[in-house]
Amino acid sequence: PVHSAAVALAVPRKPSAWRRIKPHWKPLATAAVLLIGLFSFSNLPVRLQADHLTVVGERQRLQLDDGSKVLLNTNSAFSSSIKDHQRVARLFQGEAFFEVAPSRGLPLEIDAGPVRASVRDTDFAVRYLNGEAQVQVQRGDVDLSNTFDDARVRLSAGESIRIGPKGFGQPAKLDASKDLAWVQGRLVFENCPMSEVLAELRRYYPGWIVNTNDKLASVAVTGNYRLDQPLDVVRSLAHITSAKLSEYPALVILN
């Protein structure tokens, strides 16, 4: 038994992910800040085309010349042209909620990557991230066309749909209290894997949120949080899962 214990003690333990990262946290934090700046610079063409921009964690309210209202979500780029012969807007990236004013004339047309939405007197949201668009209708109807093959779909209140490189997905039921909670400044999760929760929080945090504990990724999360306090949400998640949280400039590590 003594020999076995000695052998066990002699076998080096594999260092945890955090132990491997800890000596390098300062370079990682510096790299995080530099990458954020680099991303902003690499996104310059989009920023030059947009009339309105939001930084990470910011929301911005707009009113178009036709009376329509727009709420831009975090890290979004948007432009519009409202004239007698056209009502056109474009979401270059990010997310926006539209309250479209009634019009007997031309509909408001909104481009977002692979999809164009044509609307009158409608409340709906458009998300365009990583080459995929999503449309969610709270009130009224939205006529959609795919810019790849001109396929068309009409969505009604309470419906949502995703549009990617392969075209339209299947319409799904919209849970406005959860899916559109961001419009009210909230993030709502119901039995959502921690990996997806952290991915959403990263959209609102101006830095890196890193999880080095694989067991946390599949933990189900249910909660209603303020979206303007992503760091507090991470702290809360660390507390309820008994995870260790390490905070540095522009870098948060769960382990």
Backbone bond lengths (Angstrom), bond angles and torsions (degrees), N, CA, C in turn:
res aa  C-N    CA-C-N  psi(-1)  N-CA   C-N-CA  omega(-1)  CA-C   N-CA-C  phi
1 P - - - 1.469 - - 1.517 112.15 -
2 V 1.391 114.88 -40.36 1.459 118.22 179.57 1.511 110.44 -64.56
3 H 1.368 115.49 -40.94 1.458 119.84 178.98 1.532 110.66 -62.74
4 S 1.347 116.30 -42.59 1.470 120.66 -179.70 1.522 110.96 -62.43
5 A 1.330 116.37 -41.59 1.463 119.94 179.27 1.509 111.16 -65.01
6 A 1.336 115.71 -39.33 1.463 119.77 179.28 1.511 111.02 -64.71
7 V 1.342 116.44 -40.29 1.463 120.57 178.64 1.517 110.24 -64.33
8 A 1.362 115.31 -43.24 1.466 119.76 -179.78 1.517 111.42 -61.40
9 L 1.339 115.60 -39.90 1.459 119.06 179.58 1.510 112.10 -69.94
10 A 1.330 115.40 -27.43 1.460 119.59 -177.57 1.513 112.39 -77.51
11 V 1.362 117.02 -21.59 1.460 120.59 -178.74 1.526 108.94 -76.17
12 P 1.320 118.61 119.50 1.472 120.33 -178.32 1.516 111.31 -68.19
13 R 1.318 115.77 135.73 1.459 120.44 178.06 1.518 109.91 -81.49
14 K 1.330 113.81 142.65 1.456 119.01 177.25 1.517 109.38 -69.89
15 P 1.322 118.59 124.30 1.470 120.22 -178.06 1.520 111.13 -64.31
16 S 1.327 115.62 144.28 1.461 120.08 177.28 1.517 109.85 -68.56
17 A 1.354 114.67 166.00 1.468 118.97 179.34 1.524 110.70 -60.11
18 W 1.344 115.76 -39.27 1.463 118.49 -179.25 1.519 111.60 -66.48
19 R 1.351 117.08 -39.95 1.469 119.70 179.15 1.525 110.88 -62.70
20 R 1.343 115.76 -33.40 1.462 118.59 178.82 1.527 111.07 -73.31
21 I 1.336 116.11 -33.10 1.463 120.21 -176.77 1.525 112.02 -82.78
22 K 1.347 117.02 -35.08 1.461 122.01 -170.28 1.527 114.34 -50.03
23 P 1.354 119.62 -46.15 1.471 118.36 -178.58 1.527 113.46 -64.27
24 H 1.347 115.72 -15.17 1.462 118.94 -173.80 1.525 112.78 -112.77
25 W 1.348 117.10 17.91 1.465 117.69 -172.89 1.521 112.73 -64.69
26 K 1.325 117.65 -35.39 1.465 119.02 -179.27 1.525 111.85 -64.53
27 P 1.361 118.42 -47.42 1.467 118.09 175.25 1.522 112.57 -60.90
28 L 1.352 116.44 -35.97 1.465 119.48 179.51 1.527 110.62 -65.72
29 A 1.322 116.40 -42.66 1.464 119.48 179.21 1.520 110.80 -63.38
30 T 1.334 115.92 -42.06 1.465 119.90 177.79 1.520 110.72 -62.65
31 A 1.342 115.58 -42.58 1.465 120.00 179.34 1.518 110.90 -63.12
32 A 1.342 116.50 -37.33 1.466 119.96 179.17 1.517 110.90 -60.61
33 V 1.332 116.17 -46.18 1.466 120.42 179.48 1.522 110.81 -62.45
34 L 1.344 116.27 -43.16 1.462 120.37 -179.44 1.520 111.53 -65.17
35 L 1.341 116.42 -39.92 1.461 119.78 -179.44 1.520 111.36 -67.25
36 I 1.321 116.25 -36.93 1.466 119.23 176.91 1.520 109.82 -61.24
37 G 1.326 115.84 -44.73 1.461 119.79 177.76 1.508 112.11 -65.38
38 L 1.342 116.98 -39.57 1.458 121.11 179.62 1.516 110.72 -65.11
39 F 1.345 116.65 -39.83 1.459 120.15 179.26 1.519 110.53 -62.58
40 S 1.322 115.91 -42.42 1.465 119.71 179.30 1.519 110.58 -62.38
41 F 1.350 116.64 -39.83 1.458 120.28 -179.54 1.525 110.78 -69.71
42 S 1.361 116.98 -41.09 1.460 120.10 -179.05 1.520 111.31 -67.39
43 N 1.337 116.49 -19.90 1.455 122.13 -179.68 1.522 111.30 -91.44
44 L 1.314 116.83 12.98 1.460 122.33 -174.70 1.526 113.48 -57.77
45 P 1.351 120.45 -42.89 1.473 119.59 179.72 1.525 113.27 -56.34
46 V 1.337 116.39 -41.87 1.463 120.10 177.90 1.520 110.24 -64.78
47 R 1.306 116.55 -43.99 1.458 121.11 -177.98 1.529 112.05 -63.62
48 L 1.323 116.41 -33.03 1.459 120.06 179.62 1.529 111.94 -71.75
49 Q 1.336 116.94 -29.10 1.461 120.79 -179.42 1.524 112.60 -82.20
50 A 1.317 116.67 -25.07 1.460 120.85 -172.98 1.528 112.19 -81.24
51 D 1.332 114.89 145.75 1.465 121.18 173.46 1.527 111.27 -86.50
52 H 1.340 115.45 -28.22 1.461 120.62 -176.34 1.523 109.25 -136.00
53 L 1.323 115.85 137.54 1.460 122.25 -178.19 1.522 109.76 -134.14
54 T 1.323 115.72 146.34 1.460 120.33 169.15 1.517 108.06 -122.88
55 V 1.315 116.29 142.62 1.457 120.87 176.14 1.524 108.30 -86.15
56 V 1.319 116.06 173.84 1.463 120.67 179.81 1.530 109.63 -60.18
57 G 1.330 115.80 126.12 1.457 121.35 179.24 1.517 114.79 91.12
58 E 1.330 117.79 -5.32 1.468 121.45 -177.44 1.527 111.08 -100.34
59 R 1.334 115.75 146.79 1.462 122.04 168.19 1.522 107.90 -122.79
60 Q 1.333 115.90 150.94 1.468 119.83 -176.13 1.527 109.77 -141.54
61 R 1.342 116.02 132.29 1.466 121.37 178.50 1.526 109.92 -98.85
62 L 1.335 115.11 134.85 1.459 121.46 -179.18 1.520 109.45 -129.02
63 Q 1.328 115.75 157.38 1.459 120.98 169.36 1.517 107.93 -129.89
64 L 1.335 115.90 122.74 1.455 120.94 -179.17 1.527 110.23 -77.58
65 D 1.316 115.39 167.30 1.468 120.44 -176.06 1.522 113.07 -65.34
66 D 1.335 117.57 -19.60 1.469 119.96 179.01 1.524 112.12 -92.05
67 G 1.335 116.87 3.64 1.460 120.65 179.40 1.513 114.13 97.23
68 S 1.324 117.57 -10.24 1.463 120.73 177.99 1.525 110.15 -65.51
69 K 1.334 116.03 146.22 1.463 121.58 179.85 1.530 110.18 -109.89
70 V 1.327 115.31 142.56 1.464 121.45 -178.75 1.523 108.81 -131.94
71 L 1.323 115.87 133.94 1.461 121.51 172.11 1.520 107.90 -114.64
72 L 1.329 116.64 112.14 1.460 121.22 177.68 1.517 109.45 -85.82
73 N 1.325 115.71 134.66 1.454 121.06 177.42 1.526 109.86 -89.91
74 T 1.294 116.97 -174.20 1.454 124.05 -177.08 1.528 113.87 -54.72
75 N 1.320 116.43 141.64 1.469 123.85 172.90 1.528 112.38 48.94
76 S 1.321 115.83 54.35 1.465 121.44 -177.29 1.525 111.08 -119.21
77 A 1.337 114.89 155.34 1.468 121.69 178.16 1.522 108.04 -133.65
78 F 1.346 116.78 130.72 1.465 121.18 -169.46 1.523 110.29 -146.88
79 S 1.338 115.71 145.90 1.464 120.88 173.02 1.520 109.17 -142.46
80 S 1.331 116.86 160.86 1.464 120.51 179.25 1.516 110.05 -150.88
81 S 1.342 114.68 155.79 1.459 122.01 176.36 1.523 107.55 -142.22
82 I 1.311 116.44 104.20 1.460 121.95 -178.27 1.527 108.57 -110.04
83 K 1.332 115.97 109.49 1.461 121.75 -179.43 1.526 109.10 -136.37
84 D 1.336 116.23 176.81 1.461 119.97 -178.39 1.520 111.92 -61.40
85 H 1.338 117.10 -35.39 1.458 120.31 -174.34 1.525 113.39 -100.04
86 Q 1.342 117.60 -0.29 1.460 118.96 178.01 1.528 111.30 -160.81
87 R 1.326 115.17 148.23 1.467 122.73 172.45 1.523 105.80 -130.89
88 V 1.316 116.09 94.79 1.465 121.26 -171.85 1.525 110.02 -128.19
89 A 1.324 115.75 139.41 1.462 121.66 174.54 1.523 108.21 -138.07
90 R 1.312 115.35 159.53 1.467 119.54 -179.89 1.523 110.18 -141.67
91 L 1.324 115.07 129.10 1.459 121.72 173.22 1.528 107.12 -100.71
92 F 1.319 116.33 104.94 1.464 120.86 -177.20 1.523 111.47 -72.52
93 Q 1.322 115.41 -35.03 1.462 120.91 177.32 1.513 108.59 -166.01
94 G 1.322 115.48 158.46 1.453 120.01 174.96 1.511 113.79 98.39
95 E 1.333 116.08 -139.86 1.459 121.25 -171.76 1.523 109.78 -151.10
96 A 1.329 115.72 143.62 1.464 119.86 -179.80 1.521 110.06 -148.60
97 F 1.324 115.37 146.42 1.461 121.85 174.71 1.522 107.71 -112.95
98 F 1.336 115.70 129.13 1.468 121.71 -174.58 1.529 110.77 -113.38
99 E 1.314 115.53 133.28 1.462 122.38 167.87 1.524 105.55 -114.62
100 V 1.329 115.44 96.25 1.463 121.16 -169.85 1.526 110.19 -86.67
101 A 1.313 115.13 128.44 1.461 121.36 -178.81 1.528 110.85 -71.03
102 P 1.346 117.84 147.00 1.465 120.63 176.17 1.525 110.78 -60.52
103 S 1.333 115.48 146.19 1.466 119.95 179.28 1.520 109.45 -152.56
104 R 1.330 115.73 132.76 1.465 119.92 175.31 1.523 110.73 -85.20
105 G 1.305 116.07 -12.09 1.461 120.34 -178.62 1.512 111.91 -92.91
106 L 1.308 115.66 -134.28 1.450 121.27 -176.75 1.524 111.29 -69.52
107 P 1.337 117.29 145.10 1.463 119.86 174.62 1.528 109.90 -72.89
108 L 1.307 116.21 161.09 1.460 120.82 171.69 1.527 107.77 -83.14
109 E 1.331 116.18 126.01 1.460 121.16 -179.96 1.522 109.14 -110.44
110 I 1.328 115.26 129.57 1.460 121.22 -175.52 1.520 109.24 -124.04
111 D 1.323 116.49 121.12 1.462 122.31 177.55 1.522 109.40 -96.50
112 A 1.342 115.10 137.05 1.466 120.89 176.12 1.526 107.92 -147.90
113 G 1.322 116.31 90.36 1.463 119.95 179.66 1.508 112.17 61.57
114 P 1.347 117.72 -114.73 1.462 120.98 -174.02 1.522 114.89 -82.42
115 V 1.328 118.84 3.54 1.459 119.27 -173.62 1.527 111.25 -135.09
116 R 1.335 114.08 148.60 1.466 121.40 170.76 1.525 107.87 -122.44
117 A 1.333 115.51 130.05 1.459 121.56 178.72 1.520 109.18 -108.12
118 S 1.333 116.04 135.01 1.459 122.32 178.26 1.525 107.84 -119.41
119 V 1.353 116.90 121.15 1.461 119.48 -169.81 1.527 112.36 -141.61
120 R 1.340 113.69 154.10 1.463 123.30 168.97 1.527 107.45 -139.31
121 D 1.325 117.56 133.98 1.465 122.13 173.69 1.534 111.24 47.35
122 T 1.318 116.15 61.58 1.463 122.32 -173.37 1.524 110.61 -140.75
123 D 1.338 116.38 145.93 1.462 122.45 170.94 1.526 107.68 -112.41
124 F 1.312 116.50 121.11 1.467 119.26 -177.89 1.524 110.50 -159.58
125 A 1.335 115.04 164.40 1.461 121.32 -178.99 1.519 110.04 -120.02
126 V 1.327 115.03 147.89 1.467 122.03 175.88 1.525 107.86 -129.39
127 R 1.328 115.28 130.80 1.465 121.29 174.47 1.522 108.25 -120.95
128 Y 1.333 116.16 134.13 1.464 120.69 177.31 1.526 108.76 -135.45
129 L 1.329 115.24 103.93 1.457 122.10 -177.48 1.522 109.92 -138.83
130 N 1.325 116.10 136.36 1.465 122.20 173.60 1.529 112.88 52.91
131 G 1.330 116.19 40.45 1.457 120.62 175.29 1.512 115.45 80.75
132 E 1.329 118.38 0.53 1.466 121.75 179.88 1.520 109.90 -120.24
133 A 1.329 115.24 138.25 1.467 120.72 178.64 1.524 109.89 -109.69
134 Q 1.315 115.38 154.33 1.458 121.86 174.51 1.520 108.48 -139.75
135 V 1.333 115.76 135.23 1.465 121.62 178.91 1.520 108.24 -120.79
136 Q 1.348 116.41 132.34 1.459 122.60 -178.78 1.524 108.44 -129.99
137 V 1.331 116.67 123.75 1.468 121.01 -173.84 1.527 110.30 -105.86
138 Q 1.321 115.57 121.66 1.465 120.39 177.92 1.523 111.57 -93.90
139 R 1.343 116.76 -37.06 1.466 121.11 -178.38 1.518 109.14 -148.38
140 G 1.339 116.17 138.82 1.458 120.52 177.68 1.517 112.96 86.30
141 D 1.329 115.56 -162.12 1.466 122.52 -178.69 1.526 109.88 -123.87
142 V 1.327 114.89 150.73 1.463 121.51 177.54 1.520 108.60 -131.00
143 D 1.322 116.95 125.23 1.466 121.82 174.73 1.528 108.50 -94.49
144 L 1.335 115.56 123.84 1.460 121.56 -176.03 1.514 110.98 -114.79
145 S 1.320 116.32 143.35 1.463 121.45 172.47 1.520 108.54 -132.13
146 N 1.326 114.66 142.32 1.460 121.53 179.32 1.522 108.90 -87.84
147 T 1.310 117.74 127.66 1.463 120.71 -177.05 1.523 112.86 -72.02
148 F 1.354 117.67 -12.53 1.463 120.43 -179.40 1.528 112.15 -80.43
149 D 1.336 116.15 -49.53 1.462 119.51 -174.21 1.528 112.81 -129.70
150 D 1.331 117.21 8.01 1.463 123.00 177.67 1.524 112.79 64.54
151 A 1.338 117.36 22.58 1.464 120.22 172.80 1.525 108.54 -65.30
152 R 1.333 116.44 150.54 1.466 119.87 -174.71 1.529 111.73 -128.85
153 V 1.325 114.67 145.25 1.463 122.09 179.15 1.522 107.94 -143.53
154 R 1.332 117.00 141.08 1.466 120.72 172.51 1.529 108.24 -109.91
155 L 1.341 115.57 127.34 1.456 121.52 175.47 1.516 109.60 -106.20
156 S 1.317 115.95 144.04 1.464 121.55 176.57 1.522 109.90 -114.77
157 A 1.315 116.24 173.24 1.463 121.36 -178.40 1.522 110.76 -54.05
158 G 1.332 115.98 135.43 1.460 120.81 179.35 1.510 114.07 88.30
159 E 1.343 117.31 9.60 1.462 120.65 -179.77 1.528 110.73 -120.65
160 S 1.331 114.69 155.29 1.463 121.06 174.46 1.518 108.79 -142.29
161 I 1.335 115.82 161.40 1.462 120.15 -179.83 1.526 108.88 -155.48
162 R 1.328 115.59 150.91 1.466 122.15 176.01 1.525 109.03 -108.72
163 I 1.321 115.39 146.11 1.462 121.24 179.42 1.523 107.81 -131.70
164 G 1.333 116.39 119.94 1.455 121.25 -178.41 1.511 111.67 -127.02
165 P 1.333 117.59 -163.54 1.467 122.00 -179.29 1.526 113.35 -59.53
166 K 1.343 117.03 -25.21 1.461 120.81 -179.55 1.524 112.51 -96.02
167 G 1.314 116.59 9.08 1.460 119.66 177.33 1.518 112.97 99.79
168 F 1.334 115.31 -155.41 1.460 121.60 -176.35 1.524 111.71 -73.71
169 G 1.330 115.33 139.47 1.446 120.41 168.26 1.516 109.25 -85.35
170 Q 1.313 116.57 -166.13 1.458 120.88 177.94 1.529 110.23 -88.33
171 P 1.329 117.41 136.28 1.469 119.13 176.31 1.527 110.67 -57.49
172 A 1.320 116.15 143.46 1.460 121.63 -179.04 1.521 109.42 -129.52
173 K 1.324 115.78 161.43 1.463 120.70 178.63 1.522 109.68 -75.21
174 L 1.312 116.08 136.31 1.458 122.11 179.60 1.522 110.09 -92.42
175 D 1.317 116.22 130.05 1.463 122.11 170.73 1.527 106.35 -104.52
176 A 1.326 116.11 89.59 1.464 120.89 -171.94 1.524 112.64 -59.86
177 S 1.336 117.26 -35.63 1.465 119.88 -178.08 1.518 111.62 -63.61
178 K 1.318 117.07 -26.37 1.464 121.86 179.32 1.519 111.39 -103.12
179 D 1.341 116.61 -50.91 1.464 120.71 -173.46 1.527 112.82 -69.94
180 L 1.321 116.83 -29.21 1.465 120.65 -179.52 1.527 112.13 -111.78
181 A 1.313 116.61 20.47 1.466 120.57 -179.54 1.523 111.62 -60.95
182 W 1.338 116.59 -28.52 1.472 119.81 -178.47 1.531 112.06 -61.66
183 V 1.338 116.35 -27.08 1.470 120.25 178.79 1.535 110.08 -62.11
184 Q 1.328 115.99 -31.81 1.465 121.77 178.11 1.527 111.88 -94.08
185 G 1.327 116.74 9.44 1.459 120.24 178.26 1.511 114.39 81.35
186 R 1.330 116.64 22.41 1.463 120.56 -177.33 1.532 110.92 -123.89
187 L 1.317 115.37 160.42 1.459 123.01 169.20 1.520 106.89 -123.78
188 V 1.322 116.87 121.52 1.461 121.84 -176.48 1.521 109.34 -117.77
189 F 1.333 115.67 128.30 1.465 121.58 179.54 1.524 109.15 -125.38
190 E 1.323 116.24 138.83 1.460 121.83 177.03 1.522 108.92 -129.15
191 N 1.327 116.45 108.26 1.469 122.30 -178.37 1.529 111.36 49.47
192 C 1.302 115.54 44.83 1.467 121.92 -177.68 1.530 109.42 -95.95
193 P 1.336 118.56 133.21 1.468 120.36 178.39 1.527 111.05 -57.40
194 M 1.307 115.41 141.92 1.460 120.54 -179.45 1.526 111.95 -54.84
195 S 1.330 117.36 -35.80 1.467 120.61 -179.69 1.519 111.08 -59.66
196 E 1.348 117.33 -39.63 1.458 121.04 179.18 1.533 111.27 -74.10
197 V 1.316 116.40 -35.13 1.466 120.40 177.64 1.524 110.09 -63.35
198 L 1.326 116.66 -45.65 1.462 120.44 179.66 1.524 111.00 -65.25
199 A 1.334 116.59 -37.00 1.467 119.93 178.24 1.528 110.63 -61.69
200 E 1.332 116.94 -39.19 1.465 120.51 178.49 1.530 110.95 -70.78
201 L 1.318 117.04 -40.01 1.464 120.41 179.56 1.523 111.55 -64.11
202 R 1.323 116.84 -32.25 1.469 120.36 179.71 1.527 111.71 -61.74
203 R 1.320 116.92 -26.43 1.462 120.14 178.94 1.529 111.43 -66.14
204 Y 1.328 116.24 -23.75 1.462 120.71 -174.35 1.528 113.35 -108.22
205 Y 1.321 116.83 -5.80 1.470 119.98 -176.42 1.524 110.45 -106.58
206 P 1.335 118.83 122.77 1.466 121.80 -177.51 1.526 112.20 -79.95
207 G 1.311 115.97 65.38 1.456 121.79 -179.01 1.513 109.37 175.02
208 W 1.308 116.52 -156.47 1.462 121.23 179.72 1.522 110.51 -106.93
209 I 1.320 116.19 136.98 1.459 123.03 167.97 1.521 105.83 -115.47
210 V 1.325 116.81 112.88 1.463 122.02 -173.49 1.522 109.67 -115.58
211 N 1.324 116.44 133.51 1.458 121.82 174.44 1.527 108.91 -112.51
212 T 1.318 117.13 116.31 1.467 120.93 179.62 1.524 111.92 -102.47
213 N 1.333 116.92 4.52 1.465 122.07 -179.71 1.524 109.13 -108.36
214 D 1.327 116.74 103.60 1.466 121.05 -176.59 1.525 112.35 -60.23
215 K 1.331 117.24 -29.27 1.461 120.10 -177.89 1.530 111.75 -67.29
216 L 1.320 116.81 -25.40 1.465 119.77 -179.14 1.523 112.56 -72.70
217 A 1.328 116.90 -27.02 1.463 121.16 -171.78 1.524 113.13 -56.34
218 S 1.334 116.85 -36.30 1.469 120.36 -175.09 1.527 113.39 -97.27
219 V 1.313 117.80 0.56 1.469 120.45 179.16 1.530 109.75 -64.84
220 A 1.331 117.13 129.39 1.466 121.60 -179.00 1.528 110.33 -77.54
221 V 1.325 115.42 134.23 1.464 121.35 -177.92 1.526 109.75 -119.89
222 T 1.321 116.02 131.26 1.462 122.49 172.66 1.526 107.49 -128.46
223 G 1.314 116.08 126.43 1.459 118.14 -178.83 1.512 112.46 179.91
224 N 1.326 115.44 165.59 1.459 123.84 179.25 1.526 106.81 -127.06
225 Y 1.343 116.36 114.37 1.461 120.57 -170.75 1.530 111.46 -127.57
226 R 1.326 115.68 157.73 1.461 121.21 172.54 1.525 109.01 -77.19
227 L 1.332 116.90 129.88 1.464 118.91 -177.46 1.526 112.90 -78.64
228 D 1.341 117.43 -15.07 1.461 119.29 179.88 1.528 112.72 -87.50
229 Q 1.341 116.65 6.68 1.459 121.23 177.95 1.532 110.45 -132.46
230 P 1.345 117.30 58.84 1.467 119.75 -175.76 1.523 113.62 -60.86
231 L 1.327 117.35 -33.45 1.460 119.55 179.93 1.526 110.89 -66.37
232 D 1.333 116.72 -38.50 1.463 119.87 176.97 1.525 111.00 -64.81
233 V 1.325 116.66 -34.47 1.465 120.12 177.62 1.525 109.87 -65.49
234 V 1.320 117.09 -44.36 1.468 120.69 178.41 1.527 110.12 -61.38
235 R 1.325 116.76 -41.38 1.469 120.05 177.79 1.524 111.08 -61.16
236 S 1.332 115.97 -41.65 1.459 120.51 178.85 1.524 111.04 -64.08
237 L 1.331 116.57 -42.49 1.463 120.58 179.32 1.525 110.89 -64.44
238 A 1.322 116.28 -39.22 1.465 119.88 177.95 1.526 110.20 -63.49
239 H 1.333 115.98 -39.13 1.468 120.19 -178.89 1.526 111.77 -65.93
240 I 1.336 116.84 -47.42 1.466 119.11 -175.24 1.524 112.46 -73.47
241 T 1.327 117.70 -19.17 1.472 120.54 178.56 1.521 112.05 -103.55
242 S 1.344 116.76 2.18 1.473 122.15 -178.23 1.520 112.16 58.44
243 A 1.322 116.51 29.08 1.467 120.63 177.34 1.526 109.34 -84.78
244 K 1.321 115.75 152.43 1.457 120.55 176.04 1.522 108.58 -83.78
245 L 1.320 115.93 135.63 1.460 120.79 -179.06 1.521 109.41 -119.41
246 S 1.320 115.29 126.96 1.462 121.14 177.17 1.524 108.23 -117.53
247 E 1.331 116.23 126.44 1.463 121.33 -176.46 1.524 111.03 -114.78
248 Y 1.330 114.81 131.73 1.455 122.17 177.60 1.534 107.63 -137.94
249 P 1.319 118.27 168.85 1.469 119.38 177.63 1.528 111.55 -57.43
250 A 1.325 116.40 120.84 1.472 122.93 178.00 1.516 113.39 62.16
251 L 1.327 117.80 18.63 1.467 120.65 -178.40 1.523 109.82 -149.76
252 V 1.341 115.88 126.63 1.458 122.51 175.83 1.522 107.56 -126.92
253 I 1.340 116.53 130.90 1.464 120.53 -176.16 1.520 109.78 -123.80
254 L 1.324 115.67 123.83 1.465 123.08 172.62 1.517 108.19 -97.45
255 N 1.340 116.58 131.94 1.468 118.74 178.21 1.527 110.02 -153.12
